[in-house]
Amino acid sequence: MVMVRIGLVGLGFMGQQHFTIYDDLEDAEVVAVCDKIPERVAETAPSIGGNIGDATELDLSAQARYVCFDEMLDAEELDCVDICTPTHLHAEMTVAALEAGNHAICEKPMARTLAECDRMIAAAEGAGGLLFIAQCIRFWPEYEVLASMIEGGELGEVKWARFVRQSPPPGWASEGWLMDPALSGGALLDLHIHDVDLILSVFGTPGAVMSRAMNMGGRSRPHSEGTAVDHVETGYLYDDLVCTAQGGWAMPDSFAFEMGFQVLGTEGLLEFSLAKDPMLQFYPFDGEPRTPEYEPGTGYENELAYFVSCIEQGQAPERVTPHSARESVRIVMAEADSIASGEMVVIG
């Protein structure tokens, strides 16, 4: 068995999730960790919670520990660098990792701008390394069921789809970077992009988008590029499909994180909601409701196992390509343009 050597940078909520998952993979090993906050790379790192996933202290006694990313790249022999840092650092760190001869996995969203996405793609192509963007919802078991039932025709012709993802403000981010749209892209680029990416993967690129948004009056800090968006609702223009997605982090702190969908086809409705039991249910027009068979879990686990296998096989990832991740950023940017103009934006 080939052991894939991982250097993990960014030990916040998502980085800690990744570390724990690699610990359970037989063919991957985190050999080095890096974070600019020294306590996060202490032998025992404090737990950091988030919207999904258990928070636990990390035992980092077996890993080389760094507070400087460049030092980690220079000192360690790695197969892959896993980048779980704030969004505005994604492009710079991904390019550096690839140019140092490593494969790279980068958390979503791919980058803060399309130009940065293009830099990352060019670096991967120039260095010959594999680049994977961790769009975890494509790997989330319930969303995999949806994609499979659409592709297999079990829903019939899909006529209507609604996606939702809403949360309290993400207070776990160090120095509040998630709430600064200049750094994170705000709720549009950080949270809502999950559903945008899923929509594109199952329905393709829409002809146009029409978005409306709200700001809760200071919960997100405005920046030079415009007013912060705390919650968005978007309609996606397709020929024979009504499709909408709404989401953001405008909810009160006491509100439980919610994600889900309702997708209606000529054969029935598939619904997923964290608030329901069972969470996933198919309601056929002919027959009794049932839960499709699937293996529970998280997209975090499935996406990392998938990319590790890509590295082992020397195969570029096909389930999420860098270009498809860039397209998700492009559609979110079109939604931002629609919000700013109050008009429908045609997708070129």
Secondary structure, DSSP 4 states (H G I P E B T S, - for coil): -PPEEEEEE--SHHHHHHHHHHHH-TTEEEEEEE-SSGGGGSSEEPP---SSS----EE-TTSEEES-HHHHHHH---SEEEE-S-GGGHHHHHHHHHHTT-EEEEESSS-SSHHHHHHHHHHHHHHT--EEEE-GGGGSHHHHHHHHHHHTTTT-SEEEEEEEEE-S--TTSGGGGGG-HHHH-HHIIIIIHHHHHHHHHHH---SEEEEEEE--SSSSPPBTTB---SEEEEEEE-SS-EEEEEEES-S-TTSPPEEEEEEEETTEEEEEETTSSSSEEEEESSS--BPPP-----HHHHHHHHHHHHHHHT---SSS-HHHHHHHHHHHHHHHHHHHHTS-EE--
